[in-house]
Amino acid sequence: MHVSVESAGSLERKMTVQLPAERIGEEVEKRLRALGRRVKVHGFRPGKVPFKVVKQRFGGEVYQEVVGELLQSSFREAAMQEKLQPAGSPQIELTSGEMGGVLEYVATFEIYPELSLAPVDGLQITCPTAEVQESDVDAMIETLRKQRTDWLAIDRPAAEGDRVVIDFKGFLGDEPFEGGEAKDHAVVLGQGRMIADFERQLVGASVGEEKSLDVGFPEDYHAKDLAGKAARFDIVVKSVSEPRLPEIDEAFVSAFGVASGGEEALRKEVRANMERELQQAIKERAKTRVMDALHAANEVPVPGVLVQAEIRRMRDQVGEAMSSEARQGLPDNLFEEQARRRVALGLLIGELVRSHEISLDVGRVDVTLEGLAAGYEEPEQVVRYYRSNREAMAGIEALVLEDQVVDWVIEHASVEQVAMTFDQVMHPEKNQEAI
């Protein structure tokens, strides 16, 4: 086998492979002779078909079969010989393939990049620390009470925090517009779920009142045909109710699966759940910071074939609820930047695992699997499923190994611990200054 390689870019390679006619011919003849021992041809007894007849009848078909297999096996052999690591499958173009002659082809493919990692001890990483305070538990209990709010009808003008049920119809000029009408629509004043102009004018409204509201749609309103326009809404107030939060009594506590112990037992259960969620959130935040630092410190050329594969995975994940046609219609550029980041990080993690000999912690795999299964009604079945499904199990192992890499980086990098509140960690969208 003769092999020559030329570079067609930073990662793209063109590899020309020549296979001698003898190698192909020997394999074809071997298969034809094996075929002759079992093939049935009219006029000959089984196993007695002359080789010449077998070759004439089946030679072309067997030749194509051998060539197809040799294209795959010789490509792997040639790549290994040239110490190349292909990223994805090659595009193969036959340049010579006459039966009885030399087989030559050109394989075009991308290779994995050779990485030289930036020193991990030079990375600057900020990680949050936080604890669940009694005030956090108080706030969570209050949230649970609000989730079970009862609404009591009242005979007074609506105030902030009240629920107003209305019928309304919207007009642009004198013409009603699509989507601008509703019956028995409930609005809790102060939640900001309606346009500010609309909600503000409901304060002071009374049951049975009919009125017109002049409302200006914001310039960035999601419905482009209404954005920035002035409208009129004719409304009828059907009811006004004020909230009544439930008492923290036996019935309230038992609704959360706490059989005994009253409020104190509920607080203990709520705190335990909050602490689990907080630790998971801190872990995810730290992981994000490690990945950000690795990505920023290392310039990684990424094979386009891997980016395209990642784009397809992301498109499938995002479009699970879509039809196949709609999913395929999602443009690549919607996912490309994130896909490139994911591929780059995957390569960096792989290099860290290899260069620092980080081996998979089987004990952590078991703990992770048990934790995953615990959320199901029959955890034993979930564990059995993963144990018997190599692909599913490989996914868990990859996550565990990734977590091990994060732990290793945090151990060796320069890490600043930043104290945060429970709310800052759990709701970063409300705390933009939080790390």
Secondary structure by P-SEA (a helix, b strand, c coil): cbbbbbbccccbbbbbbbbcaaaaaaaaaaaaaaaaacccccccccccccaaaaaaacaaaaaaaaaaaaaaaaaaaaaaaacccccccccccccccccccbbbbbbbbbbbbbccccccccbbbbbbbbbbcaaaaaaaaaaaaaabbbbbbbcccccccbbbbbcbbbbccccccccccccccccccccccccaaaaaaaccccccccccccccccccccccccccccbbbbbbbcbbbbbbbbccccccccccccccccaaaaaaaaaaaaaaaaaaaaaaaaaaaaaaaaaaaccccccaaaaaaaaaaaaaaaaccccaaaaaaccccccaaaaaaaaaaaaaaaaaaaaacccccaaaaaaaaaaaacccccaaaaaaaaaacaaaaaaaaaaaaaaaaaaaaaaccbbbbbbbcaaaaaccccccccc
